[in-house]
């Protein structure tokens, strides 16, 4: 895996703060497995679900909206990484879970955050 891009790190920081501000418990960040990565693993206490969050950041729409970049190959890698995570964390093996996408549009002095819950990954 390559070195993380500074805008990607900035976007993940914004997403983690956003989730914490919404009451989520951010459990882990940047969990790497062979063939996949989980940007954020959080717990949604309102829904009592483990949440695998994919974060996409962009500073312009020149190449489209950030959320459009979660294509089939990425979804396959997310499924794989989530399965490995569940298998290696005994306490979550039977826990309900979902996949979310957080799209970040980085601007000069602010960011637009869009949270897509329960995205079809399977």
C-alpha angles and dihedrals in degrees: 000000000000129000112282115260114241092234090051091052090047090051092049090050090052091047093050091050090046092052093046089050089054091054099261119142106230102213103176142356132207098008107183128203129168103277098011150041135207113213096198133003111196140163120234105209093190092060095026090230137134108236126208105202125200112199121204120185131188134171093204140016092235089115096032136268116328094240091056089070094073096094132165096279091052091046090053090051091048092052090050094048093046091051091050091047093051091046094051096045108064093192091062102041094106098025119122111249142177141189122244132183122211114197117199124194106195116212133180096271105003145026135228111224121197118183118201110193128205096006117189105252101148 
